[in-house]
Amino acid sequence: MLLSHWEYESFFKSLDIVVLGSGIVGLSAAISLKEKHPNLNVAVVERSFLPYGASTRNAGFACFGSISELSDDLEHSSESEVLAVAELRFRGLKKLRRRLGDKAIQYQELGGMEIFRSADKKEFEKYADSIPYFNELFSEITGKADTYRLLDQQAGTRFGFRQVDQIILNTAEGQIDTGEMMKSLLTMAQRLGVLFFNGLNIESVEDNGKSVSLNTDMGWSFSTPRLLVCTNGFASKLFPELDVLPARNQVMITAPVKNLQVRGCFHYDRGYFYFRNVGDRILVGGGRHLDFGTEQTSEFGSTPVIQEALTSLLSDVILPNQQFEIERSWSGIMGLGKVKKPIIKKITPNITVAVRMGGMGIAIGSIVGELGTELAL
Ligand SMILES: Cc1cc2nc3c(=O)[nH]c(=O)nc-3n(C[C@H](O)[C@H](O)[C@H](O)COP(=O)(O)OP(=O)(O)OC[C@H]3O[C@@H](n4cnc5c(N)ncnc54)[C@H](O)[C@@H]3O)c2cc1C
């Protein structure tokens, strides 16, 4: 469809709803809208030619909680709140897999593992003691009696790690190819008749009670009856009052490694570092805690302090005594807040937000998108 820019005005008015942002949440929301209401006119507006936030730049962990992450969460929130978010993640992953199919997103249930080195002995003992508690808590969600269990002490050596003494396995976690996931979501949305407008950077929005006006950075505006905002880490640019802080995460991937023994997703140091195999390569990321101040930004980029920490983790722990080459590194922007829970709420009668994925949007995004649409309509 080719419209001259003054024709956009009346075109957007004829839509039923605009979804802002084409990450996993925006695409899932658009799909949910068309699945439930096939006749609805739905458009997705995106500032970039491709989704440009976190969904195309993440690590592909299909995870709902390691024991150290959950224990940390329990220090700030109640048991029922922590469990509710974990359940949302589990349900979100199920929905994503059902919607797209395991083959399309290359889902592999190789487990999620948390590694502990000799210096982490005390921490490990604390977490190991709480395995029965978490198994009891999660049995209703996963349907498994032993969601968490200890691996034998030789497991670290079998993976080829150096000085990894203990590993706690989450048996119900897996990994996906998020590039394939985004491609499939986009194709599905297009097939259902969702319209896409890329290259429209929205600088501000106003609800006049009857419609919402979207003001672009090119100096012209258009309006739509309803708006669902799915801009995650960038949400506070439009709504400064929201508790959403941008948080950058840096990632790198190696060239193929000969005889790689690592299989599965791994967390280290309370989940601040993470790595997994991508075929015969290692993807490693995280390290935000080494420089929180600098990483609280919506600017993409890399810093020596974190790149060096990730490279050291590769050479000291993951691939000791092995030659490896860093093939590529990149970053993405997450949306965090004081509470580890998405914000799904109406800001005005015609503007709804579904943001703050807290670094778990691949897991939670499909459900959050759907819940956002239920509120928006
Ligand atoms: C490096 C990294 C690794 C991660 N690893 C994992 C993982 O392994 N597992 C997991 O579950 N989660 C992971 N996450 C988190 C996950 O990727 C995010 O939570 C999720 O992708 C958020 O999806 P979203 O659709 O809400 O936001 P995004 O994917 O960020 O999409 C928001 C979109 O909105 C657009 N936009 C923003 N502002 C505007 C505007 N004003 N006008 C128009 N368009 C706008 C952006 O261009 C962007 O395309 C990771 C994140 C990062 C950065």
The ligand as a Gaussian input file, in Angstrom:
#p B3LYP/6-31G(d) Opt

LIG

0 1
 C       21.123000      -9.162000      25.339000
 C       19.778000      -9.621000      25.818000
 C       19.579000     -10.972000      26.117000
 C       18.311000     -11.407000      26.530000
 N       18.114000     -12.729000      26.727000
 C       16.865000     -13.183000      27.041000
 C       16.617000     -14.565000      27.157000
 O       17.516000     -15.366000      26.960000
 N       15.352000     -14.980000      27.494000
 C       14.327000     -14.074000      27.706000
 O       13.213000     -14.491000      28.042000
 N       14.545000     -12.756000      27.568000
 C       15.774000     -12.292000      27.230000
 N       16.011000     -10.965000      27.079000
 C       14.877000     -10.042000      27.262000
 C       13.965000     -10.060000      26.040000
 O       14.712000     -10.045000      24.851000
 C       13.038000      -8.845000      26.129000
 O       12.384000      -8.852000      27.382000
 C       11.984000      -8.866000      25.031000
 O       12.562000      -9.040000      23.774000
 C       11.187000      -7.570000      25.078000
 O       10.294000      -7.584000      24.003000
 P        9.405000      -6.309000      23.692000
 O        8.614000      -6.617000      22.504000
 O        8.702000      -5.899000      24.944000
 O       10.467000      -5.135000      23.417000
 P       11.478000      -4.917000      22.208000
 O       11.890000      -6.180000      21.586000
 O       12.564000      -4.034000      22.743000
 O       10.593000      -4.142000      21.154000
 C       10.215000      -2.800000      21.336000
 C       10.115000      -2.177000      19.954000
 O        9.576000      -0.877000      20.080000
 C       10.207000      -0.023000      19.130000
 N       10.071000       1.350000      19.613000
 C       10.556000       1.848000      20.771000
 N       10.205000       3.133000      20.922000
 C        9.479000       3.462000      19.819000
 C        8.841000       4.673000      19.391000
 N        8.884000       5.787000      20.145000
 N        8.199000       4.675000      18.196000
 C        8.135000       3.545000      17.427000
 N        8.726000       2.382000      17.801000
 C        9.394000       2.327000      18.986000
 C       11.643000      -0.517000      19.120000
 O       12.332000      -0.142000      17.944000
 C       11.477000      -2.026000      19.271000
 O       11.455000      -2.687000      18.024000
 C       17.250000     -10.479000      26.682000
 C       17.463000      -9.131000      26.397000
 C       18.713000      -8.693000      25.958000
 C       18.920000      -7.236000      25.642000

